[in-house]
Amino acid sequence: CFEDVKMSVYDTFGSLIYIENGKDDTLTGWDGTIDGRPAENGNYIIVVEATTYAGETIKLNGPVTLIK
């Protein structure tokens, strides 16, 4: 139910490692790689900004733990 979604993933040092923009039905998500190589196990930060069809802006962020 989102008109536009922006999802960003950062490493623990604050470097942007993944970004994706699109509509809710076109997003694929982060595949756990950095520059085509598997990312290390650990904690990452995800930031999501979305606009609903009603025009409301939603901002969420938090930690994500990658375990392979």
NORQUISUL-V556535 format. One record per residue. RES is the residue in three letters. SS is DSSP state (A for helix, B for strand, O for the rest). PHI is phi in radians with two decimals (none if undefined). OMEGA is omega in degrees with one decimal (NA if undefined). Layout:
{{RES SS PHI OMEGA} {RES SS PHI OMEGA}}
This chain:
{{CYS O none 179.8} {PHE B -2.01 177.7} {GLU B -1.41 -179.2} {ASP B -2.58 -179.8} {VAL B -2.33 173.8} {LYS B -2.17 179.8} {MET B -2.12 179.4} {SER B -2.19 176.8} {VAL B -2.16 -178.9} {TYR B -2.11 173.9} {ASP O -1.42 -175.6} {THR O -1.21 177.5} {PHE O -1.64 178.4} {GLY O 1.57 178.4} {SER O -1.44 177.6} {LEU B -1.23 -179.6} {ILE B -2.04 179.8} {TYR B -2.76 174.1} {ILE B -2.53 179.8} {GLU B -2.57 176.0} {ASN B -2.17 175.9} {GLY B 2.87 175.6} {LYS O -1.60 -173.4} {ASP O -1.05 -179.1} {ASP O -1.65 -179.1} {THR O -1.97 -177.1} {LEU O -1.32 178.6} {THR O -1.90 178.9} {GLY O 1.56 -179.8} {TRP O -1.31 -178.2} {ASP O -1.67 176.9} {GLY O 1.42 178.1} {THR B -2.06 173.9} {ILE B -2.22 -176.8} {ASP O 0.93 176.8} {GLY O 1.45 179.0} {ARG B -1.94 179.9} {PRO B -1.01 177.4} {ALA O -1.28 177.3} {GLU O -1.23 170.0} {ASN O -1.01 177.5} {GLY B 2.66 -176.9} {ASN B -1.74 178.1} {TYR B -2.33 178.8} {ILE B -1.96 177.4} {ILE B -1.94 177.6} {VAL B -2.19 -179.5} {VAL B -2.15 173.3} {GLU B -2.15 -176.9} {ALA B -2.43 175.1} {THR B -2.06 179.9} {THR B -1.37 176.9} {TYR O -1.11 177.9} {ALA O -1.49 178.0} {GLY O 1.60 179.1} {GLU O -1.39 177.9} {THR B -1.69 179.4} {ILE B -2.10 178.1} {LYS B -2.20 179.4} {LEU B -2.32 173.8} {ASN B -2.69 179.4} {GLY B 3.01 -178.2} {PRO B -1.40 173.0} {VAL B -2.29 178.0} {THR B -1.82 178.3} {LEU B -1.68 178.0} {ILE O -2.24 -179.7} {LYS O -1.86 NA}}
